[in-house]
């Protein structure tokens, strides 16, 4: 062949191969882009955009918010499609970006171990475009995993590189991460210094305004309201986004209020409410207006505004805050505790910041306890009167019976009216339930009567002395609740004084005297307080409270003989207050074991049971301790407190046990009857060597013959052995299975 032709063919072949190779590579990138990468990138961008639009997310927020459902689903899609690129398309240009998106997706999903593993894998690839950003995200991931030393070291490296390469966006994110960490650690002074550094960088006005706004919030946290006001003024003089503008104005109004400029603050807030431009923020603005009204001595106006926010913006977070504030006003100003509890309970079902929800729950529990103490005082006092005068119990029982008769009559009339008004509703489920049913008890509140006997009189089953002790204990507990928790010392004084005047023969008398002394200390009346402490010390040395009274008086208590268990019990109480429940249980258990004859031994057992019941929700363990308490100290007040619920628990447990036993017996009986029926059936139709069973086919004239050893189906060589059935005729389930198989084979044979 001519050499020129050979050279031409060689060049043409190389050109064709090169073109073919490039075309293949381009085609791979093209198909991967549209089949996988495009879908992954689209889902990733949508998810990040949704996170940015989260109104609750702040600029310097350390902990990531819980992902919205849509964003979470999108990140799952990102991981799915990007993982396929890594698995099937390693030769394409999308590999590094796929790893990057997978890692960030795991980060947003708070799966930080997986995130950091993928970021480190990408970092090894030395990607020029993603390298610095990858190191930043490694630092952020380490930060979330609380590896602060590693994270801070990486942050410094990224910052130096970003400055050198003039990567302003990376540098901005570095500062955000650093400041977020400092705020999380509550190092506010350093955080402010870093923010001031950040504001020196060249950013757009809206970004600078957002940073300065956060600076103002930090100054408010430090209660430096003058600097906060200056920061918010700078924001308002700049070009902030609409959201930052209105938030800054609201915070400015709050800050100047703290500086005593109430009128100016109210004027600014009123201006904002009058402008429809700020309509979407009116609920937040009105919260501040109501707060000013409250602080300037107008609780009725404040209550009205909070109510309008609560009902008018029920889907907003401000509604939950307004409900809480209504409860606060009703509790502390009007002392309407039942209504206050209702409002606190309402917060749980509304949107509200976590701190408001937690505080509302705590306050609701306190008010519930107050109601329980009050009810117990009422019922115990009434019961005490019944024990003194049984004729009073009889007359009250007669009066209560009259009340029930009138209530039932009213229910019957209402039921008849309902039926006559609507003939359609004639089924029994639409009728008023009769007295005595659970439904009737639920509907009882619908009948009102001005009567003292809308409750059932009950004659106590304990002694008069025990009832008196129960009354004094409830009054003492209620007094302490008012004094320490509800912060209403005047109400506490009433109950302490009541015990001193009417229950001097109970063990709560010296405790009430000491508590009254503490009350006088809050009034700076040390002379009166010391006289009460001295009286307790001199006259009640056998009571543990005498030691505490002596300490109050500055007396050396080494020579005073007191119960050695007291100190350990008090330590356990401190642990309980700190919510260290397991440690408190351990300490209380040591009180019981080390001081079995101490008066604190039964109290320790009771407290352990109470913790398991009310704090750890471990009811079985609680009952174990209550049972021990009842066995060891049967005549104590603590046993009387738990007797009813202990009896109820054991009766319920026995009922469940009996029910299970009945079900098991019924099951065993059923199995026995079933097996017997099978045995009888087999016996009646016993298979013999010379006998066949004919299984008719409804569509064919052929018959399937079942002999003693096998089932033979016409047109088939298949057989079913029945030897096992012949050897063990009592195994009913196996026989039934074999017959079912025979029928199935017959059906298949027919189809063939």
C-alpha positions in Angstrom: 0.0 0.0 0.0 1.2 3.5 -0.8 3.0 5.0 2.3 1.0 8.3 2.0 -2.2 6.3 2.1 -1.0 4.4 5.1 -0.1 7.6 6.9 -3.5 9.1 6.0 -5.4 6.0 7.3 -3.3 6.1 10.5 -4.1 9.8 11.2 -7.7 9.3 10.3 -7.9 6.3 12.7 -6.4 8.3 15.5 -8.7 11.2 14.8 -11.7 9.0 14.7 -10.7 7.2 18.0 -10.1 10.6 19.7 -13.4 12.0 18.5 -15.2 8.8 19.5 -13.6 8.9 23.0 -14.5 12.5 23.5 -18.0 12.0 22.3 -18.4 9.1 24.7 -17.2 11.2 27.6 -19.4 14.1 26.6 -22.4 11.8 26.3 -21.7 10.3 29.7 -21.6 13.7 31.3 -24.7 14.7 29.5 -26.8 11.6 30.5 -25.5 11.7 34.1 -26.4 15.4 34.3 -30.0 15.0 33.3 -30.6 11.5 34.8 -29.0 12.1 38.2 -27.0 15.3 38.9 -29.7 17.7 37.7 -32.3 16.0 40.0 -29.9 16.0 42.9 -28.8 19.6 42.5 -32.4 20.8 42.0 -33.5 19.0 45.2 -30.5 20.4 47.1 -31.1 24.0 46.0 -34.8 23.8 46.9 -34.0 22.4 50.4 -31.4 25.1 51.1 -33.8 27.8 49.9 -36.5 26.5 52.3 -34.0 26.6 55.2 -33.1 30.2 54.4 -36.7 31.2 54.3 -37.3 29.9 57.9 -38.5 33.0 59.8 -37.2 31.6 63.1 -33.6 31.1 62.0 -31.3 33.9 63.3 -28.0 35.0 61.9 -25.9 33.7 64.8 -27.9 30.6 65.6 -25.6 27.8 66.8 -28.0 24.8 66.8 -29.6 23.9 63.5 -33.4 23.9 63.5 -35.4 20.8 62.9 -35.8 20.4 59.1 -39.2 21.0 57.5 -40.7 17.8 56.1 -40.2 18.9 52.5 -36.6 19.9 52.9 -35.9 16.6 54.7 -37.4 14.7 51.8 -35.4 16.7 49.3 -32.1 16.0 51.1 -33.0 12.3 51.0 -33.4 12.6 47.2 -30.0 14.4 47.1 -28.3 11.5 48.9 -30.1 8.9 46.7 -29.2 10.5 43.3 -25.7 11.6 44.3 -24.9 8.2 45.7 -25.8 6.6 42.3 -23.4 9.0 40.6 -20.6 7.8 43.0 -21.6 4.2 42.4 -22.2 4.1 38.6 -20.6 7.3 37.2 -17.2 7.7 38.8 -15.7 8.8 35.5 -17.8 12.0 35.2 -17.1 15.5 36.3 -19.9 15.5 38.8 -18.3 13.3 41.5 -16.8 16.0 43.7 -20.0 18.1 43.7 -22.0 14.9 44.5 -19.9 14.2 47.5 -20.2 17.8 48.6 -24.0 17.7 48.4 -24.2 14.4 50.2 -22.1 15.7 53.1 -24.1 19.0 53.4 -27.4 17.0 53.3 -26.2 14.9 56.2 -25.2 18.0 58.1 -28.6 19.6 57.7 -30.2 16.3 58.7 -28.1 16.5 61.9 -26.2 13.3 61.0 -22.9 14.9 61.7 -20.7 11.8 61.8 -21.7 10.9 58.2 -21.4 14.5 57.2 -17.8 14.9 58.5 -16.8 11.5 57.0 -17.9 12.7 53.5 -16.4 16.1 53.9 -13.0 14.6 54.9 -13.3 12.3 51.8 -13.8 15.3 49.6 -11.0 17.2 51.3 -8.6 14.4 50.2 -9.5 15.1 46.5 -8.0 18.6 46.7 -10.8 20.2 44.7 -9.8 23.8 43.8 -13.4 25.1 43.8 -14.7 23.3 46.8 -11.6 22.9 48.9 -11.9 25.9 51.2 -15.6 25.6 51.6 -15.2 21.9 52.5 -12.8 22.8 55.3 -15.3 25.3 56.7 -18.0 22.7 56.7 -15.7 20.2 58.4 -15.2 22.8 61.1 -19.0 23.4 61.4 -19.6 19.6 61.7 -16.9 19.2 64.3 -18.5 22.1 66.2 -21.9 20.4 66.2 -20.3 17.2 67.5 -18.8 19.4 70.3 -15.3 18.8 69.2 -14.6 22.5 69.8 -10.7 22.3 69.9 -10.5 20.7 66.5 -13.2 23.0 65.1 -11.6 26.2 66.3 -8.3 25.2 64.9 -9.8 24.6 61.5 -11.7 27.9 61.7 -8.5 29.8 62.1 -6.9 28.0 59.1 -9.9 28.7 56.9 -10.0 32.4 58.0 -6.3 33.0 57.1 -6.7 31.3 53.7 -9.9 33.2 53.0 -8.3 36.5 53.8 -5.3 35.7 51.6 -7.4 34.6 48.7 -10.0 37.4 49.2 -12.8 34.9 49.6 -15.3 37.3 51.2 -18.2 34.9 51.2 -16.2 32.2 53.0 -14.8 34.8 55.4 -18.3 36.0 56.2 -19.4 32.4 57.0 -16.3 31.9 59.1 -17.2 34.9 61.3 -20.8 33.6 61.5 -19.6 30.2 62.7 -17.2 31.8 65.2 -19.7 34.2 66.7 -22.4 31.6 66.9 -20.1 29.4 69.0 -19.2 32.3 71.3 -22.9 33.1 71.9 -23.6 29.4 72.5 -20.9 29.5 75.2 -22.4 32.7 76.5 -19.1 34.5 76.0 -21.1 37.6 74.9 -18.2 40.1 75.3 -16.0 38.2 72.8 -19.0 37.7 70.5 -19.5 41.5 70.4 -15.8 42.0 69.6 -16.0 39.6 66.7 -19.2 41.3 65.4 -17.5 44.6 65.5 -14.6 43.1 63.5 -17.2 41.7 61.0 -18.9 45.1 60.5 -15.6 46.5 59.3 -15.6 44.2 56.2 -17.2 45.3 53.0 -20.7 44.0 52.7 -24.0 45.2 51.3 -26.1 47.6 53.5 -28.8 45.0 54.2 -26.2 42.5 55.4 -24.5 45.1 57.6 -28.0 46.1 59.0 -28.7 42.4 59.9 -25.3 42.1 61.7 -25.9 45.4 63.6 -29.4 44.2 64.6 -27.9 41.1 66.1 -25.4 43.3 67.9 -28.3 45.2 69.5 -29.9 42.0 70.7 -26.6 41.0 72.4 -26.5 44.3 74.2 -30.0 43.7 75.4 -28.9 40.3 76.7 -26.2 42.1 78.7 -28.8 44.7 79.8 -26.7 47.4 78.2 -29.8 49.2 76.8 -28.0 52.4 75.8 -25.7 50.6 73.5 -28.6 48.5 72.3 -30.5 51.7 71.4 -27.5 53.0 69.5 -27.2 49.8 67.5 -30.9 49.8 66.5 -30.7 53.5 65.5 -27.8 52.6 63.2 -30.0 49.9 61.7 -32.9 52.2 61.1 -30.6 54.8 59.5 -29.3 52.3 57.0 -31.0 50.2 54.3 -32.2 47.1 56.1 -34.5 44.5 54.7 -38.2 45.0 55.6 -38.0 42.2 58.2 -34.9 43.6 59.9 -36.4 47.1 59.7 -39.6 46.3 61.6 -37.9 44.0 64.1 -35.3 46.7 64.8 -38.0 49.3 65.5 -39.8 46.9 67.9 -36.6 46.1 69.7 -35.7 49.9 69.8 -39.1 50.6 71.4 -38.5 47.8 74.0 -35.0 49.1 74.8 -36.0 52.8 75.3 -38.8 51.5 77.6 -36.1 49.9 79.8 -34.5 53.3 79.9 -37.7 54.8 81.3 -38.9 56.4 78.1 -42.3 54.7 78.3 -44.3 57.4 76.5 -41.8 57.5 73.6 -41.9 53.8 73.3 -45.7 53.7 73.3 -45.8 56.4 70.7 -43.5 54.5 68.4 -45.4 51.2 68.8 -48.8 52.9 68.2 -47.4 54.5 65.0 -46.4 51.0 63.8 -49.9 49.6 64.6 -51.5 52.5 62.7 -49.5 51.7 59.6 -50.9 48.9 57.4 -47.4 48.4 56.1 -46.6 46.6 59.3 -49.8 44.6 59.5 -48.2 41.2 59.6 -46.3 42.2 62.7 -49.3 43.8 64.6 -49.6 40.9 67.0 -45.9 41.2 68.1 -46.3 45.0 68.3 -49.4 44.7 70.4 -47.6 42.3 72.8 -45.2 45.2 73.6 -48.0 47.7 73.9 -49.8 45.4 76.4 -46.6 44.9 78.3 -46.2 48.7 78.7 -49.9 49.0 79.9 -49.2 46.3 82.4 -46.0 47.9 83.7 -47.7 51.3 84.0 -50.4 49.9 86.3 -53.2 49.2 83.8 -53.6 45.4 84.1 -57.3 45.5 82.9 -56.2 47.1 79.5 -53.2 44.8 79.2 -55.5 41.8 79.8 -57.9 43.0 77.1 -55.0 43.4 74.6 -53.5 40.0 75.4 -57.0 38.4 75.0 -57.4 40.0 71.5 -54.0 38.6 70.5 -54.7 35.2 71.9 -58.0 34.9 70.0 -57.2 36.9 66.9 -53.8 35.3 66.1 -54.4 31.8 67.3 -52.0 30.2 64.8 -49.1 32.6 65.6 -46.5 32.2 68.4 -47.7 35.5 69.8 -51.0 33.8 70.7 -49.2 31.4 73.1 -47.2 34.3 74.7 -50.5 36.2 75.1 -52.2 33.2 76.8 -49.3 32.9 79.2 -49.4 36.6 80.0 -53.2 36.4 80.7 -52.4 33.5 83.2 -49.7 35.6 84.8 -52.0 38.6 85.3 -54.8 36.4 86.6 -52.4 34.7 89.0 -50.4 37.6 90.4 -52.7 40.6 90.2 -56.2 39.2 90.4 -55.2 35.9 92.3 -57.8 34.0 90.3 -55.9 30.8 90.4 -58.4 28.5 88.7 -58.6 30.9 85.7 -54.9 31.3 85.7 -54.4 27.5 85.5 -56.8 27.4 82.6 -54.7 29.9 80.7 -51.4 28.2 81.5 -52.9 24.9 80.3 -54.0 26.6 77.1 -50.3 27.5 76.3 -49.5 23.8 75.8 -51.9 23.5 72.8 -50.6 26.7 71.2 -47.5 27.8 69.3 -45.1 29.4 71.9 -41.4 29.6 72.6 -40.1 26.6 74.6 -39.3 28.7 77.6 -43.0 29.9 77.8 -44.3 26.3 77.5 -42.0 25.0 80.2 -42.9 27.9 82.6 -46.6 27.5 81.8 -46.4 23.8 82.6 -44.5 24.4 85.9 -47.0 27.1 86.9 -50.0 24.8 86.0 -48.6 22.0 88.2 -48.1 24.5 91.1 -51.7 25.7 90.8 -52.9 22.1 90.5 -51.1 21.3 93.8 -52.6 24.4 95.4 -56.1 23.2 94.4 -55.4 19.7 95.7 -54.3 21.1 99.1 -57.3 23.4 99.3 -59.7 20.5 98.4 -58.0 18.3 101.0 -58.3 20.9 103.7 -62.0 21.4 102.9 -62.8 17.6 102.8 -60.8 16.8 105.8 -62.3 19.7 107.8 -65.8 18.5 106.8 -64.8 14.9 107.7 -63.6 16.0 111.1 -66.9 17.7 111.8 -68.7 14.4 110.8 -66.6 12.4 113.3 -67.4 14.9 116.0 -71.1 15.1 115.1 -72.5 12.1 113.1 -75.9 13.8 112.9 -74.3 16.5 110.7 -73.1 13.7 108.3 -76.7 12.3 108.2 -78.3 15.7 107.5 -75.7 16.5 104.8 -76.2 13.1 103.2 -80.0 13.7 103.1 -79.4 17.2 101.5 -77.0 15.6 98.9 -79.6 13.0 98.1 -82.1 15.8 97.5 -79.6 17.5 95.2 -79.2 14.3 93.2 -82.9 13.9 92.8 -83.3 17.5 91.5 -80.4 17.0 89.2 -81.8 13.8 87.8 -85.2 15.4 87.3 -83.6 18.3 85.4 -81.7 15.8 83.2 -84.9 13.9 82.5 -86.8 17.0 81.5 -84.0 18.2 79.3 -83.8 14.7 77.7 -87.6 14.7 77.0 -87.3 18.2 75.5 -84.5 17.0 73.2 -86.6 14.1 72.0 -89.6 16.2 71.4 -87.7 18.8 69.4 -86.0 16.2 67.2 -87.9 13.0 66.4 -85.0 12.0 64.2 -82.7 11.6 67.2 -84.5 8.7 68.8 -81.6 6.3 69.3 -80.4 5.7 72.9 -77.0 7.2 72.2 -78.8 10.6 71.8 -80.6 10.4 75.1 -79.3 11.8 78.4 -77.4 9.1 80.3 -78.9 8.0 83.6 -77.3 8.8 87.0 -74.5 6.5 88.0 -73.0 6.0 84.5 -69.7 7.5 83.6 -71.3 9.6 80.9 -73.7 11.1 83.5 -70.8 12.1 85.7 -69.2 13.8 82.8 -72.3 15.8 82.0 -73.1 16.7 85.6 -71.4 20.1 85.3 -74.3 21.1 83.0 -76.6 21.3 85.9 -76.0 24.2 88.3 -77.6 24.8 91.7 -76.9 27.2 94.5 -76.4 24.5 97.0 -73.7 23.5 99.5 -74.3 19.8 98.9 -73.2 19.3 95.3 -70.5 17.0 96.6 -71.0 13.7 98.3 -70.5 13.7 102.1 -67.9 11.1 103.2 -67.3 9.8 106.7 -63.5 9.4 107.3 -62.3 5.9 107.9 -59.4 7.1 110.1 -59.2 8.4 113.7 -60.0 12.0 114.7 -56.3 12.6 115.6 -55.3 11.4 112.2 -57.8 13.7 110.5 -56.5 16.6 112.6 -53.0 15.8 111.6 -54.0 15.6 108.0 -55.7 19.0 108.1 -52.6 20.7 109.8 -50.2 19.0 107.3 -52.3 20.3 104.3 -52.4 23.8 105.7 -48.7 23.7 106.3 -48.0 22.5 102.8 -50.3 25.0 101.3 -48.7 27.8 103.3 -45.2 26.7 102.1 -46.5 26.7 98.5 -47.8 30.2 98.9 -44.5 31.4 100.5 -41.9 29.7 98.4 -43.5 29.0 95.0 -46.5 31.3 94.4 -44.7 34.1 96.3 -47.8 35.3 98.1 -46.4 35.7 101.7 -49.7 37.1 103.1 -51.6 33.9 102.2 -48.7 31.9 103.7 -49.0 34.0 106.9 -52.8 33.1 107.1 -52.2 29.4 107.0 -49.2 29.4 109.4 -51.2 31.5 111.8 -54.1 29.2 111.5 -52.0 26.2 112.5 -50.6 28.1 115.5 -54.1 29.1 116.6 -56.0 25.9 115.9 -53.5 23.0 115.7 -51.0 23.4 118.5 -51.4 19.8 119.5 -50.0 18.5 116.1 -46.4 18.0 115.0 -46.8 20.8 112.5 -47.1 23.4 115.3 -43.3 24.0 115.7 -42.8 24.0 112.0 -45.5 26.6 111.5 -43.8 28.8 114.2 -40.5 28.5 112.4 -42.1 29.3 109.0 -43.8 32.3 110.5 -40.3 33.5 111.7 -39.1 33.2 108.1 -42.1 35.3 107.0 -41.1 38.1 109.4 -37.6 38.0 108.0 -39.0 38.9 104.6 -40.5 42.0 106.3 -37.1 42.9 107.9 -38.6 42.3 111.3 -35.6 40.3 112.7 -36.7 40.9 116.3 -40.0 39.2 115.8 -38.4 36.4 113.7 -35.7 35.7 116.4 -38.3 35.5 119.1 -40.2 32.8 117.2 -36.9 30.9 116.4 -36.0 31.1 120.2 -39.4 29.7 121.2 -39.0 26.8 118.8 -35.4 26.2 120.1 -36.4 26.3 123.7 -39.7 24.4 123.7 -39.4 21.9 120.8 -35.8 20.5 121.0 -36.9 17.0 120.0 -38.2 18.3 116.7 -35.6 18.5 113.9 -36.7 22.0 113.1 -35.2 23.1 116.5 -31.7 22.6 115.0 -32.4 24.8 112.1 -33.9 27.4 114.4 -30.8 27.3 116.5 -28.6 27.8 113.4 -30.8 30.9 112.6 -30.0 32.2 116.0 -26.3 31.6 115.7 -26.2 28.9 118.4 -23.6 26.2 118.5 -25.6 23.1 117.7 -23.1 20.4 118.5 -24.6 19.8 121.9 -28.2 19.6 120.6 -29.3 16.1 120.3 -31.1 15.7 117.0 -31.9 13.0 114.5 -28.6 12.2 112.6 -30.8 11.3 109.5 -31.9 14.9 109.1 -28.8 16.1 107.4 -28.8 13.3 104.9 -32.5 13.8 104.2 -32.0 17.5 103.6 -29.2 16.7 101.1 -31.6 14.3 99.3 -34.2 17.1 99.1 -31.6 19.4 97.5 -30.8 16.7 94.9 -34.6 16.3 94.2 -34.9 20.1 93.7 -32.0 19.9 91.2 -33.9 17.2 89.4 -31.1 14.6 90.1 -33.7 11.9 90.7 -31.4 8.9 90.8 -28.9 10.5 93.1 -31.8 11.6 95.4 -33.2 8.0 95.4 -29.7 6.7 96.4 -29.4 9.2 99.3 -33.0 8.5 100.5 -32.3 4.8 100.3 -29.3 5.2 102.6 -31.4 7.2 105.1 -33.8 4.2 105.3 -31.1 1.6 105.6 -28.7 3.5 107.9 -31.4 5.0 110.2 -34.3 2.5 110.3 -35.6 3.9 113.6 -35.5 7.5 112.6 -38.7 9.5 111.9 -37.1 10.2 108.5 -37.0 6.5 107.6 -40.7 6.2 106.5 -40.5 9.7 104.9 -37.5 8.5 102.9 -39.4 5.4 101.6 -42.4 7.6 100.8 -40.2 10.0 98.9 -38.5 7.3 96.9 -41.9 5.9 95.9 -43.1 9.4 95.0 -40.1 10.0 92.8 -40.6 6.8 90.9 -44.3 7.5 90.6 -44.4 11.2 89.6 -40.9 11.9 88.1 -39.7 8.6 86.6 -43.2 7.1 85.8 -41.9 3.7 87.0 -45.1 2.7 88.8 -44.2 -0.9 89.5 -41.0 0.2 91.4 -43.0 2.9 93.2 -45.5 0.3 94.4 -42.6 -1.9 95.7 -41.4 1.0 97.9 -45.0 1.9 99.0 -45.5 -1.7 99.9 -42.4 -1.7 102.0 -43.5 1.5 103.7 -46.9 0.0 104.5 -45.2 -3.2 105.9 -42.6 -1.4 108.0 -44.5 1.7 109.1 -48.2 0.9 109.0 -49.4 3.6 111.3 -47.7 6.7 109.7 -49.4 9.5 107.9 -47.4 8.5 104.8 -49.2 5.1 104.6 -52.5 6.8 105.0 -51.6 9.0 102.0 -50.9 6.1 99.8 -53.3 3.5 101.1 -56.1 4.2 98.6 -54.0 4.2 95.4 -52.0 1.2 96.6 -55.2 -0.8 97.1 -56.4 0.4 93.7 -53.2 -0.6 92.0 -53.2 -4.1 93.5 -56.9 -4.7 92.8 -56.3 -3.6 89.2 -53.3 -5.7 88.8 -55.2 -8.7 90.2 -58.0 -8.0 87.8 -55.6 -8.0 84.9 -54.0 -11.2 86.1 -57.3 -12.9 86.6 -58.4 -11.7 83.1 -55.3 -13.2 81.5 -55.8 -16.4 83.4 -59.4 -16.6 82.1 -58.3 -16.0 78.6 -55.5 -18.6 78.8 -58.0 -21.1 80.2 -60.5 -20.4 77.5 -57.8 -20.8 74.9 -56.7 -24.1 76.4 -60.3 -25.3 76.5 -60.8 -24.3 72.8 -57.6 -26.1 71.8 -58.7 -29.2 73.7 -62.2 -29.2 72.1 -60.7 -28.6 68.7 -58.2 -31.5 69.0 -61.0 -33.7 70.4 -63.2 -32.9 67.4 -60.4 -33.7 65.0 -59.7 -37.0 66.8 -63.4 -37.9 66.7 -63.6 -37.0 63.0 -60.5 -39.1 62.2 -61.8 -42.0 64.3 -65.2 -41.9 62.6 -63.6 -41.7 59.1 -60.5 -43.7 59.9 -58.4 -44.6 56.9 -57.8 -48.2 56.2 -55.6 -50.0 53.8 -58.5 -51.0 51.6 -60.4 -47.7 51.7 -60.3 -44.7 49.5 -61.6 -41.1 49.8 -63.2 -39.6 46.7 -62.6 -35.9 46.2 -65.1 -34.8 43.5 -64.2 -32.3 40.8 -67.1 -30.0 39.9 -65.9 -29.4 36.3 -64.6 -32.8 35.3 -65.9 -36.3 35.4 -62.6 -37.6 36.7 -62.2 -38.4 40.3 -59.2 -38.0 42.6 -58.7 -41.0 44.8 -57.1 -40.7 48.3 -56.0 -44.0 49.7 -54.4 -44.7 53.0 -50.9 -43.9 51.8 -51.3 -41.2 49.2 -53.5 -38.9 47.2 -53.6 -39.8 43.6 -54.8 -37.1 41.1 -56.0 -38.1 37.6 -53.6 -37.2 34.9 -50.8 -36.6 37.4 -47.9 -38.5 38.8 -47.7 -36.4 42.0 -48.6 -38.0 45.3 -49.0 -36.8 48.8 -47.8 -39.1 51.6 -50.1 -39.5 54.6 -47.8 -41.8 56.5 -47.2 -39.1 59.2 -50.9 -38.6 59.6 -51.4 -42.3 60.1 -48.6 -42.5 62.6 -49.9 -39.5 64.6 -53.6 -39.0 64.2 -53.7 -36.4 67.1 -51.6 -33.9 65.1 -54.7 -32.1 63.7 -52.9 -29.2 62.2 -50.7 -31.4 60.0 -53.7 -33.4 58.8 -55.6 -30.2 57.8 -52.5 -28.9 56.0 -52.2 -32.2 54.0 -55.9 -32.0 53.0 -55.4 -28.4 51.9 -52.4 -29.4 49.8 -54.4 -32.2 48.2 -57.1 -29.7 47.2 -54.5 -27.3 45.8 -52.9 -30.1 43.7 -56.4 -31.1 42.4 -57.1 -27.5 41.4 -53.7 -27.2 39.5 -54.4 -30.5 37.8 -57.8 -29.3 36.6 -56.3 -26.1 35.2 -53.7 -28.1 33.3 
